[in-house]
Structures are given as C-alpha cells and as structure tokens.
Amino acid sequence: MSKTAPEPTTETLAETENYLAWKADEPDGEVTYHLELNNVTLHFFREEWDEFLALTRLLGKA
C-alpha cells in the first residue's frame, strides 16, 4: 500500500481578470507565494516575497 504525499493548503491572496497571487502552506511548514501573470508564474519563498512586496511599495511611490 503506497502512501500519498500530503498536499499543500492554498489560499488566494488577490485576483484580477489576468493576474492571480496565491500562497501555499507546504506540508513541511514552508510557506511559498506565487504570482500568475498571464502565461508566466513566479514562485517566491517567504524572504523573497517580503523583498518583492517592499519593491512594489517603492514602485507605488514612484
């Protein structure tokens, strides 16, 4: 009898007609963040996501 690997729990953070931001709580305790931008998907670990959010805040001030 084979064991199935536990699936991550996902949550949509924001969504528009063409874009989607979501996070996944992985079974190992890691949280990953994902941006789907049309046909491109970007994957971030927590530290990278925090830096990306800081960048978008700076862009909002530009």
RADATA-V352291 format. One record per backbone hydrogen bond with DSSP energy under -1.0 kcal/mol. NH is the residue of the N-H (numbers start at 1). CO is the residue of the C=O. If there is no record, write none. Layout:
# RADATA-V352291
nh:co
NH:CO
NH:CO
This chain:
# RADATA-V352291
nh:co
9:25
11:23
13:21
14:21
16:19
20:36
21:14
22:34
23:11
24:32
25:9
26:30
29:26
32:24
33:44
34:22
35:42
36:20
37:40
38:18
40:37
42:35
44:33
49:45
50:46
51:47
52:48
53:49
54:50
55:51
56:52
57:53
58:54
59:55
60:56
